[in-house]
């Protein structure tokens, strides 16, 4: 590579390579069977509209190779799309997949949205949806017919959350986003690379979007307001940067659990604090990736969970960090909590009904 002057090198061109000589654990098999409690197998997030997993048989082979016994598919949506997801995954392979539905929040554009949402949830449950997935657009973008932003704790949603509990359907809820997404896009923002690449993920405009704290407070009121419903706050309680806050939420609300999906970048910056969180709440934390199902991605997660490796990348495949410019250290969790984290907690919390 051609030498460059430090004065002329832009940050975008900077590709530092760590010179730390550290242990690299490769080819790791998980210490217990794995349930990926947070993944996307449908078409909802596909840029082309095609299935994110083109070959289910190949997916099953990857799962077997990597020790994954079950995947929760969060892409069911509702109506015809739910039926097609259920046909492709749950009904064709009932022991390997569980699909969650969504709420059709466009109901808020019409009168009496609660009635429509309740009917839709009952219909999804009858079809075989195992739970409800709520995305971050609730609280950030969904508006009612009068143009008012709809928050997760909106009174019109309380009967829907309560019904989910009555039907035995856990609610996997993603509220807000990383804290940096709510901060100004300036020289202090640690996610500037990511937000420059995907500018629509910036929610720093307070005239358009609530603050991170307002959203987290609405999430807590939602969980507290429906104590008979199990809520899984995705992505480490939607607050992976502040594990003390997550710890308080778990201690306060017995109907709340979390998953670790898509947050190795944050957990690996504070692996000892994460380890304490798992030890304090060993039955409330679920394994999930929220990444394409590959052996490499899964082994990276196992490496983070099980080893004491240091200075490891939290991403797979790309030369450039996908989120922030840092490396992580593994959590080295005790062997006795691994069966629960890997699968037992998901099996119990999500009521998956698998052996």
N, C-alpha and C positions, 0 to 999 in steps of 0.2 A: 504494500500500500504506500502510495506517495506521501512523504512527510508534508505536513502543513504547519503553518504558523499558528500558534495559539491565539494570536490577536485576530486572525482572519477566520478561525473556526467558529461556525455557528453551533448553537446548542442542538439544533435539529440534526446536525452531522456528527455529533459527538457519540461515539460508541465505546465507552470505556470497558476494558476487560479486566476483571478482578485478578489480581496476582496472588490471592490467598490460596495456599495449598491445603485443600480440605478433603475430607472423606466424601465419597460419592457412593451411595447405596443404590444398586441397580437391580432390576428384575424382581422387585419385591412382590410377594404374594401377601394378601391381607391376612391378619391373624384370626379372622372370623368371617363367615359369609357376609356379604355386603348387600344392603338395599340402598340404591341411589334414590333418595326421597325428593329430589328436586331436579327434574330434567325436562327437556323439550323434544318431543318426537314427532310432533304434528306438522301442520302447514302454516300455523298462525304467524310465526316469526320468520318464515322463509321469504327471502327477497324475490324469489321466482314464483312462489305459490305452490311449489312442489313439496313433497314430503321431505322433512329434514333428514330422515333416515330412508334412503331409497330402497334398501334391501333388509328386511326384517330378519331373514335368516342369517345374514352376515352379522347383524347386530347381536343376535343370540350367541353366535360363535365368539364374538368379542367378550360378551358378558361371561361366558363360561371360562374363557382363558384368563380373565381378570378377576374371577371369583365373585361376580355380581349375580345374585339370585333373583333380583326384582328391581324394576325401575318404576317410579311414579312419573307418569306423563302428565304434564300440566297444561296441555294444549287442547283440551276437549272442546272449549268454547260451549256452544249450545246448538240445539236443533240438529240439522243434517250433519254439521261438522262434528258434533259430539258422536253421533251414530257411526260415522266413518272411522273416527279414532277408536271407538269401542270395538268395531268389527276388526280393525287391523291389528289391534294389540290385545285388549282384554279378552275378547271372545275367542280369538284365534289361539291365544297363549295365556290362559287364565291364571297360571301360577307365576307368570313372569312380569306382568304389567298391571298397573292400576291407573286409570285415567281420571283426572279431575275436570269438572266443568268450570265455566266462567259464568258470571252474571252479565246479562245483556244490559249494560248501563245506559244504553240509548233510551231506555224506559224513562229516564229523568227528563227527556225532552217532551214527554207527554204528561197528561194528567194521571194522577194516582199511580206513580211508578211502583209503589210498594206492592200493590195487587199483582201487577205484571211480573215483578221479580219473584214473588212467592210462587206463582203458578209455574214460572220457568224453572225454579229450583225443584219443585215437586216433580216436574216432568223429567228433569235430568236425573234425579234420584231413582225414579222408576226405570229409567233406561239403563242404569248401572253405574253412573258416576260415583266415585268413591269419596269425593271431597270437592271443595270449592277453591278455585285459584282466584285471588284478587290481585290485580296488577297495580303499579304505581300511578296509573292514569287517574285512579280514584284519589282525589286530593290535589292533583296537579293539573288535570286537563278536563275532567268530566264536569259539565255544567248542566243545570236544569233549564226548563223552558223559559225561565226569566233571566237567564244568563249568569246565575249565581254558581260559584264553584261548589261542588259537592265533596264534602270531607268524609272520611271513613266513619266518623261518629255521628253522621247525619241521622236525625230521628227517624227519617223515612226508611233507613236501612236496619234499624234495630230489630224489627220483626223478621227480617231475612236472616240476620245472624242467629237469632233465637231459633228459627226453624231449622237451620243447619244443625244446631245442637240436638234438637228433637229427632232429627233424621239420622243422627250419628255420623254426620259429614264434617270432618275437620276442615277448617278454613286456613289455607296457606296464603298469607297476606304479605305483600311487598309494599311498604309505605316509604315514601321519600326515596333517597338515593345516597351515595357517599357524600359526606359533609362538604367536601371540596366542590361538589357540583352546585352548591348553594352559595359559594363564595365568589367574590369578584374575579374576573379573568385577568389577573395581573401577575406580576413577577413573583408573588408569594404563593400562588396556587400550585400545589404539588401535583395536580392532575392536568396541568396545562397541555401536555402532549395529547392526552386522550380527548380533552375538550376541544382542542383545535381540530382534531381529526373528526370528532362528532359534535359539532357545536350545539345541536338540538338537545344535548344532555345537560346543558348549563341552565340552571334554574335560579340564577343570581338576581334576576329582575324581580324586585319585591312588588312592583305594580302588577305583575302577571302571576307570580307564584308565591305561596306561603313560604315562610322560613322553615328550615329543617326542624327546629324545635317545635314549632306549631304543629307540624305534621306528626312528630313523635308523640306529642301530647294528645292529639286526636286518636292516634293508634292506641295509646294506653286507655283512653276513655272507652274506646270500642271494646277492648278486651274486658275491662272492668264492667261494662254495661251488660254483657251477656255471659255470666259466669258458668252457664250450662253448656257453652260451646267451647270446643278446643280450638285455639288459634295457634298456628305455627308462624311466628314472625320470621320471614325468610331472611337470608343473608345476615346471619348472626343478629337476629332481633332488629334488623334494619339499622343497626348502629354499631358496626364492627369496630369503629374507631374508639368507642367508649365502652369498654367491657364492664366498668363499674356501673354504668347505667343499665346495661343488659342484666347484670347480676341483680340489681334492685328490682327490675321488672319481673324477673323470674321468682324472686323471693316474695313479691307482693301478690302475684297473680298465679294461682295454682292451675288455671286453665290455659296457661301459655307455655309453649315450647319454642325452640329455635332450630334452624339448620345452619350448616356452615358453608352453604353453597356460594361459589364465586367470590369468596373472601379470604383465600389463602394469602393474598397480598397484604391484607390487614392483620390477620391472625399471626402471620409469620414475623411481623414487626414486634409483637408482644407475646411470644410463645409461652412464657412462664405465666403470664396473667391468664392466657387462654387455658393453660393446664389447670390452674386453680378453679377457673369457671367450670370446667368439666368435672373436676373432683367435687365441687360444691353442688352440682346439679347433674349427677351422672345419668339420670333417667329422663332428662329434658332436652337433650341436644342430639339432633339427627344428622346423619351423614348425607351429604348431597353435593353434586358438582356444578350443575347448571352449565356444563360444558359438553361439547360433542363427545360421544361415548367412544373413546379410544383407549387402548391398553396403556399408552404413554401417559395420557391425562390421569387415568385412574391410579397408575403407579406413583405419579407425582403426589397425589392426595395421600396414598398409603405412606409414602416416604415422610410427608409432613406429619401425619398422625403418629407414626410408630417410631421413627428414628430420632437420633439427636444430631443429625447432619446440620451443618451451618453453611451460610453463604450459598443457598440454592435458589435458582430462579423459580418464581411462582407461576410462570407461563410455559407453554409448550409450543415449539415450532417457530416462533417469530424471533428474529435477531434482536428486535427492539422490545423492551418491556411494554406490555399491553396497557398498563395503567400508570404506574409511577416508576421512577428511576431508582429502584432499590432491589436488593436481594432479601431473602428471608431465612429464618432459622426454624428448624422443625420443633414440634411440641413434645415429642418423646412421652406419649401418654402411657400410664401404667397398663399392664396387660389385663388387669381385671375390669377395666372400663371399656375395653375395645369391643367386646361382643354387643354391649348395649349401644355404643356409638355407631357401630357399623350397621346393625340391623335390628336389634331388640327394641330400641326406643321407637324406631319408625313403625315396626310391626304393632306395637302397643298403642302409640299415640295416634297413628293414622288408621288403626283398626283394619289392617289389610287382610286379615283372615287367611294368611298363608302359614305353612308349617315352619 
